Amino acid sequence: MGAEDFSYVLEKLPGAMLFLGGTPNGIDPRKAPPNHSNRVDFEEDAMTTGMALYTSLALRTLGVMLD
């Protein structure tokens, strides 16, 4: 996003910014409606994957290791 300002946070604190693709299979992401459009369509399974990814990163950062 042109208006994304998270980079200013990363200048002060260690971190990373991740983008999770949520465009449904078979749709060209370059032609898909943008996230803030009333025509947006998300691949529901991507949300589960994203939650697992972000949870894992948070737990790892806190020193909690899962088997």
C-alpha positions in Angstrom: 0.0 0.0 0.0 1.2 3.4 -0.8 0.0 4.6 2.6 1.5 1.8 4.7 3.5 3.3 7.5 4.6 0.1 9.3 8.1 0.7 7.9 8.5 3.5 10.5 7.8 1.1 13.3 10.5 -1.2 11.9 13.0 1.6 11.9 12.7 1.6 15.7 11.9 -2.1 16.5 13.0 -5.4 15.0 10.2 -7.0 13.1 8.8 -8.0 9.7 5.8 -7.4 7.6 4.2 -10.4 5.9 1.6 -10.5 3.1 -0.7 -13.4 3.0 -2.2 -14.2 -0.4 -5.9 -14.8 -0.2 -7.0 -14.8 -3.9 -9.1 -17.8 -4.7 -7.5 -20.5 -6.9 -8.0 -19.9 -10.6 -8.1 -16.1 -10.3 -5.2 -14.0 -11.5 -4.2 -11.9 -8.4 -3.2 -9.1 -10.7 -6.8 -8.9 -12.0 -8.6 -9.7 -8.7 -10.6 -7.0 -6.9 -8.5 -5.2 -4.2 -9.0 -6.1 -0.5 -11.0 -3.0 0.3 -13.4 -3.4 -2.7 -17.0 -4.5 -2.3 -16.2 -7.1 -4.9 -13.3 -8.7 -3.0 -13.3 -12.5 -2.8 -11.1 -14.4 -0.3 -9.9 -18.0 -0.3 -11.2 -19.0 3.2 -8.4 -21.6 3.7 -5.8 -18.9 3.4 -7.2 -17.3 6.6 -6.6 -20.5 8.5 -3.1 -20.7 7.1 -2.5 -17.1 8.0 -3.7 -17.5 11.6 -1.5 -20.5 12.0 1.5 -18.6 10.6 1.0 -15.5 12.8 0.4 -17.6 15.9 3.5 -19.7 15.3 5.6 -16.5 14.9 4.2 -14.9 18.0 4.8 -18.1 20.1 8.3 -18.4 18.7 9.0 -14.8 19.6 7.8 -15.4 23.1 10.0 -18.5 23.4 7.2 -21.0 23.3 8.2 -24.0 21.1 5.6 -26.4 20.0 6.2 -30.0 19.0 
